[in-house]
Amino acid sequence: MPVIMHADMDAFYASVELVRHPDLVGRPMWVGGSGRGVVLSASYEARACGVRSGMSSTRARRLCPAAVVIPPDFDAYAAASRGIFAILRTVTAQVEEASIDEAFLDITGSLRRLGGDPVAIGQRLRAQVADEQRVSCSVGIAPNKFLAKLASKQAKPDGLVQVRPEDVITFLHPLPVEAMWGVGESTAAALHRLGLMSVSDLAHTPRSTLHRAFGATQGNLLHDLAWGRDTRRVSAAPAERSIGSQETFARDTDDPALIAVELLRMSARTAERMRWAGVLGRTVGVSVRFADFTTISRSFTMPALTDVTDEIHAAAMTAYAKFNLQRARVRRIGVRVEGLVDIDRAYQQLPLDAPDRGMREVERAADMAVQRFGPRAVRRASLTGGGHSVAKSVDEIDGWADV
Ligand SMILES: [Mg+2]
């Protein structure tokens, strides 16, 4: 039976900030925008007031007026993340980076070398992360990824939960269906409509009923998971990397010209970050959040890898056009380049005589000028004078759920 570990940092961005602001330890605080932005990561003191990541800052402020708000510093979080993953790799090479602050480890093959007791290995790992990065992490240990993820969630904050093979059903079946990893709001609502509240209810429902409600594939998956069966392997391949930027408008807008300028601004910022990171990408995703907080996204894949603003902007405009929005009011918009590859590895894929070569050199020169003289030194004509419409902007690495 495999032994899978899920390590998940507790309130990651907030924890990294508390290392730098020790005076805030024990006080409610969150990382995020102070105006119309959202909460990215809240300390447990803020969570006690009901503040959650993804919540609008306005709402969070109402719930917790005394909280301190810290603007995000993604470079610091990425650096802490690299340090943490390096520690995880001392346990096993079988580490799958699931996001900036969580990973799956397949420790089956390392058990003997590390003394044979998964709980002792997990506790040592937690101590090492706390000691070296001063961030607390919760660990779940189970026979598969699904159960390990549920176990780490139960372990939060700063704990460890092991689900042994013989305990799987007693652990899993009393949980509500919405606790299952992969069951989102709409699936949970559909299960509730069928009268299925607990995982046990789901497990004891005939597959044919689930097929009718969810189709064969999802129906089978739900049934298997309800019995604790999950065959997904820990994939040690590097996590899919992406770099992006998003903006929340000061006022919801349906002005296509304003949206086009913001797409350009975010494309420029994303391209600059990509050149910093030394990566290229082909797929550009655009996400739009509406006034009612529903969020949709579309993407467009370019013919070749790039880190050039104009190409990313053109792809973003193409992706945006796929929404075919009429007069919907947009609250937040984001641009993200996905499937990033290191520039050294990608260079042979770059057509060296392509017309974008000149543009890349221009943009690199602009980056250098920004470094020397500050961001005002170089601005695109179409971007100067704008910016008052934007209440908050966030540059992000690798998504921002659950940090
Ligand atoms: Mg986390």
Boltz pocket constraint, residues with backbone or C-beta under 6 A from the ligand:
constraints:
  - pocket:
      binder: B
      contacts: [[A, 8], [A, 9], [A, 10], [A, 11], [A, 12], [A, 101], [A, 102], [A, 402], [A, 403]]
      max_distance: 6.0
